[in-house]
Amino acid sequence: MKHEEIKIQVQGSVPGTHLTTYILGNYLDQAENDRRPLVLICPGGAYAMTSNREAEPVALQFNAMGYHAAILRYSCAPAVYPAALLEVAESVKLIREHGEEWGVDVDKILIMGFSAGGHLAASYGVFWNRNFVKEAVGCSTELLRPNGLILCYPVISTDEKISHIPSIQNLLGVSYDEKREQVSLENQVGEQVPRTFMWHTVEDETVPFWNSFRFAQALGKAGISLEYHLYPKGIHGLSLATESIKRKDGSGTEKSCKSWFSLLRDWILENYGL
């Protein structure tokens, strides 16, 4: 496995921002691996930090499927929008530039995010083809195209009745009032958004499921392919929802939600293959 940390810096980045790769090697005897999809993971953390529970344990699950993965430890507060968004763009550019070397199918790069990381992934899904993104990273728009979105209990809306306000405040800083509507992503959906897999729980009180529901509605209106799973039970921040990564207080697992990754695996295999 090619496992390394690569520095990612754009205008506005904080020190320490980096991409960690989980690139599978040629583990088949006497045979070259086919090029494989890669999932770029954006952990959650309210744009204040990036969660370990939503990082390596998830990347290793993709490796076990035979997929490449990478984790972006993106800039959080005091960094402000659009620094983290541009770091995703820089990461996608880097992955495509190294596609041949790493054995990545560059037409199958999926962006995944949890909670605030879900807002970041969805932001990339709606903003990737805007001129300000292309100009900031200095490449063609086509090099930046995401081929799929995977959104796990994402922050989407900035409607203060349903939003996770601390995430948006951390993202925008002093520009909260000025830019809040711009980053309410249900209002930015169009044909540029790739096919999407999304899941949430009704019991999520931190990021209410109405966030993902509004995004699902917007995707439906735009004719974007969507698989959406809404579980009745489960608190916020479940990650894989398994016992192996539960929190010290015993929370962070929910038996009824463990199926989400199996459903995701089936969705990926159906839409992207190996």
N, C-alpha and C positions, 0 to 999 in steps of 0.2 A: 504494500500500500504506500502511495506517495502521500505522506502526512507532513505538512509544513505550514508555517505561518508566514503570510505575505502581507507586508505593510500596505494599507490602503489609505491614501491621503488625498483629499480634495480641498477646495476652498471652504473653510469653516470647520474642518475636521478637528477633533481633539486628539492629543497624543495617544498612541496605543491602539488606534483603530486598525484592525487586521482581518484577513481572511484566512481561515484554517481549512486546508483541503484534506479530503478523505478520498483519494483517487485509487481505485483498485488497480493492482498490478496484473501481469499476465500469469494468472494462477492455473491456467489449463495446460496440462502437459502436452508438449509438441503442437500447440495450436495458438494462434493469435486471437486475442479477444476481439469481438466486434466492438465498434464504438457504442458507447452506452449513454443513456440520459444522465444528467446531473441535476440534483436538487440543491438549490442555494437556500440555506436556512437563516431566517432572521428571528432570533429568540425574542421573547417579550420582556417587559420590565418597565412599563410606563414611560418609556423614553428617558428613564433615569439610570437604568443599568440594563444588562442583558443576562437573562436567566441561564444558569448552568443546566437546569432540569429540561430546558427546551432546546438544548444544544447537542452535545456529543451523544447522549442516549438516542436521540432521534437520527442523527447522522449514521450511527452504527446500524440502525434498523434498515436504512436504505442500502448500506453496504451489504447487509445480509441478503437483500433482494437481488444483488448483483448490479446495483446502481452506484454511481459516483455521488459524492455529497461534498458540500462546503458550508462552513458556518461563518457568517459575517458578524463580527463584534463591532457594530456600527457606533457612530458618535451619538452620545446622549447628552442631556443637559450638563453643562451650560451651552453645548452646541445647539443650534437652532436650524429649523427648516430653511433651505433644502439640503443641508449637509449630508444627513443619512441617506436621503434619496439619491444623491449624486454618488455616494459610496456604493450603493447597489448597482448603479449604472457602471461605475468603474470596475466593479467585480464581474459583471456580465461581460464587459469588454475584455477583461483579462482572461476569463474562461474561454471565450471564443478564440482569442488570439493563441491560446495554448491547446486548442481542441485536438489538433493532430498529435501533439506530444503526450497529452494526458489520455487520449483515447475517448474523448467526449464527442457524442453526437451533437453537433452545435445547433441542430434544429430541434433539440429536445432539452432545453434548459428551463427548468421549472423554478419559480420563486415561491418560497414557503415562509409563512410568518405566523407567530403566536401572539395574541393579544395586541399590544402596541406594535410588536413586530409584524402582526397581521395588517395593521394600518400601514406600516412601511411597505410590505409586500404589495398590498392593494394600491398604495400610492404609485408604486412603480408600474403596476398594471394599467393605471389610467394616465400616467404622465410620461411614460418612457419615450413617446414620440414627439414631445414638445421641444421646441427649438432651444429653450434654455438648458435642457438636459444634454442635448447633442453638443451644444457649444461649450458647455462646462467640461466635458470629458474629451472633446476634440476628436470625434469620429462620426461615421455615418449613422443615421438612425437605424438602419437595418442591422447593424452590428449590435445594437442594444435591445433588439426585440426579445421579449419574454415569450416562451412557448406554452406556458401554463401557470396558473396560480393555485396555491394550496393555502387556504386561510383557516386557521384554528382559533375559534372564539375571538375574532378580530374586533378591534376598535375600528369603526368605520365613520360614524356620523359625529359631527360637532354640535348637533342639536342638544342643548344643555339638559333637556328632559331625559335623554337616554345615553348621552355620551359619558365616557370616563374622562372627566374634566382634567384631572391631574396629568394624564398623558398628553392632552392637547396643549395644556399650559407649558409643560416641559418642552414640547416640540416647538412651540412658537415664541416662548419667552415674552418679551415686551411687545411683540407683534400680534399677540393673541386676538385682540379685537379687530385688527386690520386684516388678518389673513385667515381667521377662523373659517369663514365660508368657503375659502379656496380649498381647504383640506378636508371638507366634508364630502367624502368620496362618492357617496350615493348620487351626488349631483354632477359627477365628472365622468360617468360611464358612457362609453360609446363603442363603436366597432373596433377600436384599437385594443380593447381588453381581450386577453386570450381566454380559452376555456378554463373553467374554474371548478375546484373541489372545495367545499366549505362545510365546517361543522361547528356546532355550538350546543349549549345546554339551556333549558328553560330556567333552571335554578340559579344561573349565573347572575349574581347581584352586583358584581364589580363592573363587568361589561355586559349590560343586558342584551339578550339575544336579538332585540329589535335592531341592533347594529347590523348584524349579518343578514337579518330579514330584509332590511331596506336595501342592502347591496344586492341580495337575491332578486328583489323586485326590479331594481334598475337593470340588472343583467338580463332578466326576462324581457323587459321592454326593448332592450337593445338587440335581442336575438342571440345572446352569447350562450354557448353551451355551459350548463351548470349541473353539478351534482351537489345537493345540499342535504345534510343530515342534522336534525334537531332532536337531541336527546332530552327526555323529561327530567332526568336527575343529573347532578354533578355541579360542584362549585367551580369557580373560576381557576384557571391555571393548572389544569389536569395533566398537561403534556401527554404522555402515552397512557396515562390513567392506570398504570400498573403498580403493583406492590414494590417492584424493584427500585422505583425512584420516588417513593412517597416521602413527604417531608418529615422532619424530626418529630413533629407533633402528631404524626399519623395521617395527616390529611394529604390530598393530592392523588388519591386513587378512587376509582368508581367502576365497579365491575361492569355495570351496564354500558359504559362508554368505551370499554377496551376494544370494541369491534371497529372503532373508527379507522385504525391503521390498516386492518384487513380490507375494509371497504376502499380505502385509499389505494392500497396495493392493486386491487382489482381494477380500479379506475385508471391507474397509470398503465397497467399492462394492456388494457383495452385500447387506450388512446395513444400510447407511445411505444409499447412493446419493449423488447430488449435490444 
